[in-house]
């Protein structure tokens, strides 16, 4: 999560809920793919007074063409591939 950037944050007193994301070339198990594949990972993080107390994550495969421009992929580009609890705009369809 250290390299993931925050794309959504909600505060409620000392509690903070964040959605963080990163786009990476991920090495999958050898029996799945011999080569790294482009993926977007998102994390739902709950913090209490700045300390992570819980997190849940999910990643989605990106098209192979994404390899050429990983750093340029915006959070909205593949937002629809994630469930509502991980989307940039909570509850978006």
N, C-alpha and C positions, 0 to 999 in steps of 0.2 A: 504494500500500500504506500510505501514511502515515495515512490516515483509517480503515484497517481495524483491527478489534479482534481480539486474540488469543483464540481459543476452545479451543485445545489446544496443549500444549507438552511436548516430550520433550527431556531433557538427557542427553548422553553426553560427559562431560569438557568440552572447550571447544566441542563441537558442540551446537547447539540446532536442533531441528526444530519449526517452528510451523505451525499452520493458522490463518490470519487470515481475517476475513470483513467484508463491508460490504454494506448493502442500499441501493440507489440507484435513481434514475430515470435510465436510460441512454439517450442519444441514439444511435440506430442509423443506419446509412447511409440516406439519403433514399429510395432505391429499396426498402428493407425496410419502413420506417415513417416517416411524416411527424411523428409525435409521440414523445416519450420514453416508454419502457416500464419497468415495475418489474422489477428483476433483483437477484438475490443473487449476489455475487462471492465466491469463496474462493481463497485463495492458499496453496500449500505453500511454505514458506520454509526454507532451510538457512542457518544463521549459523555463522560461526567466530569466536570471541572477539567476538561482537556485530556483526560485519560480514556483511551479506548476500552470500553467494557464489553462490547459485542460487535460483531460484524458478520455480514453475509455477502457472498459474491456470486457472480455469474459472468460467463464470457460467451460471446457469439463469434462465429466464423465470419470473416470478411471475404469479399471476392478476391481472387488472386491478383487482380489488377490493382488492388489497394497497396500492394508491396511497393509500388513506384512512388507513392505519396503518403506514407504513414503519418508523417509529421503534420500534414495538411488536412487530415480528416477532422471535421468539426464534430462536436458532441451531437448536433442535430442530424447529421448525415445518416446514421444508422440507429437513431433513437427508437424508432418504431419496432426494432427487433427485440427490445427489452420489455419485460413486464412493467406495468405502471409504477411499481415501487422503485424502479431504477431509472425511470425516464427523467429527462431534463425538466420537463414540465409535468409534475405529478398528475397522474390520471389521464394523460393525453392518449388519444386513440390512434 
